Amino acid sequence: MRLSKTLTAGAVALTAALTLTACGGGDSGGGVSGGDNGSSADSGLPRASTMAELQKFIVGTGAQCEELGPSNEVRMLEESRDPAWSIKERSVCDETMVLLLIDDMVKFQEALAKAKGSVGRILIGENFALTNLGGSGPQLMQNGLTHLSCRQEDRDSLPSGFTAKDALVKPCFTTDYLPE
């Protein structure tokens, strides 16, 4: 009787451990992590661990990103050198779109709020940001990215039917609206 109860308790514990392990998720082997759309379970936003993964995500949305590397494009160049922005790596696609891998999204948003919108339109994933989007913004947003702004006037001027959610830092917010 006692052995039966011990075996039952052990089986329950093993089943629970296996269930929790199976639900763990995460990005252990490279690639954009998350579900079918490449989104992370934490925020619902896509996540990329490397520039190669980020480039693959962008191309997978149908947006242009053939050549990846350094560039004369100055957007976000100084910011990428400033530790306050928490930018881990900066690269440029096709001499136009700027890709930023972010170490700490809270620090990034704090720096953006202090910059008072002087860096242009920014789309974010869980741990990356894109700017200087050209005409690719709508495609990228349809594939899980969201527009990040820290300007109150942007929030106040959202057209009806679009959403605004508080971001990690006030007055920043994310929205499904991307102004031209």
C-alpha positions as CSV (number, residue, x, y, z in Angstrom):
1,M,0.0,0.0,0.0
2,R,2.7,2.4,1.0
3,L,4.8,1.5,-2.1
4,S,1.7,2.2,-4.3
5,K,1.2,5.7,-2.8
6,T,4.9,6.4,-3.3
7,L,4.9,5.3,-6.9
8,T,1.7,7.3,-7.6
9,A,3.3,10.5,-6.1
10,G,6.4,9.9,-8.1
11,A,4.5,9.5,-11.3
12,V,2.5,12.7,-10.6
13,A,5.8,14.6,-9.9
14,L,7.4,13.3,-13.1
15,T,4.4,14.2,-15.2
16,A,4.3,17.7,-13.8
17,A,8.0,18.2,-14.4
18,L,7.7,17.0,-18.0
19,T,4.7,19.2,-18.6
20,L,6.5,22.3,-17.3
21,T,9.6,21.5,-19.3
22,A,7.5,21.1,-22.5
23,C,5.9,24.5,-21.9
24,G,9.3,26.3,-21.4
25,G,9.8,27.6,-24.9
26,G,12.5,30.1,-25.4
27,D,15.1,30.4,-28.1
28,S,17.8,27.8,-27.6
29,G,18.9,27.0,-31.1
30,G,18.9,30.3,-33.0
31,G,16.2,31.9,-35.1
32,V,13.4,34.3,-34.3
33,S,11.8,32.8,-31.2
34,G,8.2,32.2,-30.4
35,G,5.1,30.8,-32.0
36,D,4.1,30.5,-35.6
37,N,4.6,34.2,-36.2
38,G,8.0,34.4,-34.6
39,S,6.6,36.1,-31.5
40,S,7.9,35.7,-28.0
41,A,5.5,34.3,-25.4
42,D,6.4,37.2,-23.0
43,S,5.3,40.2,-25.0
44,G,3.8,38.8,-28.2
45,L,6.4,40.7,-30.2
46,P,9.0,39.0,-32.4
47,R,12.5,38.5,-30.9
48,A,15.9,38.0,-32.6
49,S,19.2,37.1,-31.0
50,T,21.5,38.1,-33.9
51,M,21.5,40.4,-36.9
52,A,21.3,37.4,-39.2
53,E,18.1,36.3,-37.4
54,L,16.7,39.9,-37.6
55,Q,17.5,40.1,-41.3
56,K,15.8,36.7,-41.9
57,F,12.7,38.0,-40.1
58,I,12.6,41.2,-42.2
59,V,13.0,39.3,-45.5
60,G,10.3,36.9,-44.3
61,T,7.8,39.7,-44.0
62,G,8.4,40.6,-47.7
63,A,10.3,43.7,-46.8
64,Q,13.6,44.5,-48.6
65,C,16.8,43.6,-46.7
66,E,19.4,42.1,-49.0
67,E,22.7,43.7,-47.9
68,L,23.4,43.9,-44.2
69,G,26.4,45.8,-42.8
70,P,27.8,49.1,-41.8
71,S,26.8,52.2,-43.7
72,N,27.1,55.9,-44.1
73,E,23.5,56.2,-42.9
74,V,23.8,58.4,-39.8
75,R,20.4,57.7,-38.3
76,M,20.9,56.2,-34.8
77,L,24.7,56.1,-35.2
78,E,25.6,58.4,-32.3
79,E,22.8,56.8,-30.2
80,S,24.3,53.3,-30.8
81,R,27.6,54.5,-29.3
82,D,25.9,55.9,-26.2
83,P,25.5,53.3,-23.4
84,A,22.3,55.1,-22.2
85,W,20.5,53.7,-25.3
86,S,21.5,50.1,-24.4
87,I,22.0,49.3,-28.1
88,K,24.0,46.0,-28.3
89,E,24.5,46.1,-32.1
90,R,23.6,48.4,-35.0
91,S,23.6,47.5,-38.7
92,V,22.0,48.8,-41.9
93,C,20.0,47.0,-44.6
94,D,20.5,48.1,-48.2
95,E,22.0,51.4,-47.1
96,T,18.7,52.6,-45.7
97,M,16.8,50.6,-42.9
98,V,18.6,50.8,-39.5
99,L,18.5,47.7,-37.4
100,L,19.2,47.8,-33.7
101,L,19.6,44.9,-31.3
102,I,18.7,46.1,-27.8
103,D,20.1,44.8,-24.5
104,D,17.6,46.6,-22.3
105,M,14.4,47.8,-23.8
106,V,13.6,49.9,-20.7
107,K,16.8,51.9,-21.1
108,F,16.2,52.2,-24.8
109,Q,12.7,53.7,-24.2
110,E,14.1,56.0,-21.4
111,A,16.7,57.4,-23.9
112,L,14.0,57.7,-26.6
113,A,11.7,59.6,-24.2
114,K,14.6,62.0,-23.4
115,A,15.3,62.5,-27.2
116,K,11.8,63.9,-27.6
117,G,11.1,62.1,-30.9
118,S,14.1,63.4,-32.7
119,V,15.0,59.9,-34.0
120,G,12.1,59.4,-36.4
121,R,9.6,56.5,-36.6
122,I,10.6,53.4,-34.8
123,L,9.2,49.9,-34.9
124,I,10.0,47.5,-32.2
125,G,10.1,43.8,-31.5
126,E,10.8,42.4,-28.0
127,N,14.5,43.1,-28.2
128,F,15.2,45.0,-31.4
129,A,14.2,48.2,-33.1
130,L,14.0,49.3,-36.7
131,T,14.0,52.9,-38.1
132,N,14.4,54.6,-41.5
133,L,11.8,52.2,-42.8
134,G,11.1,53.6,-46.2
135,G,7.9,52.0,-47.4
136,S,8.4,48.7,-45.4
137,G,6.7,49.9,-42.2
138,P,3.2,48.5,-43.0
139,Q,4.6,45.1,-44.0
140,L,6.6,44.9,-40.9
141,M,3.7,45.8,-38.7
142,Q,1.5,43.2,-40.3
143,N,4.1,40.7,-39.2
144,G,4.1,41.5,-35.5
145,L,6.0,44.7,-35.0
146,T,4.5,47.7,-33.3
147,H,5.2,51.4,-33.6
148,L,6.9,53.0,-30.5
149,S,6.5,56.7,-29.8
150,C,7.3,58.8,-26.7
151,R,5.5,61.9,-28.0
152,Q,2.3,62.9,-26.3
153,E,1.2,64.7,-29.5
154,D,1.4,61.4,-31.4
155,R,-0.9,59.7,-28.8
156,D,-3.3,62.6,-28.9
157,S,-3.5,62.6,-32.7
158,L,-4.2,58.8,-33.2
159,P,-7.0,58.4,-35.7
160,S,-10.1,56.5,-34.3
161,G,-9.9,52.8,-34.5
162,F,-6.2,52.5,-33.7
163,T,-4.9,51.3,-30.3
164,A,-2.4,52.8,-28.0
165,K,-0.8,50.8,-25.1
166,D,1.5,52.1,-22.5
167,A,5.1,51.1,-23.2
168,L,7.7,50.2,-20.6
169,V,8.5,53.8,-19.8
170,K,6.2,56.8,-19.6
171,P,5.2,58.8,-21.8
172,C,6.1,56.1,-24.4
173,F,3.4,54.0,-25.9
174,T,3.0,51.4,-28.7
175,T,0.4,51.6,-31.4
176,D,-0.8,49.8,-34.4
177,Y,-0.8,53.1,-36.3
178,L,2.2,54.2,-38.3
179,P,2.1,57.8,-39.6
180,E,3.8,58.6,-42.9
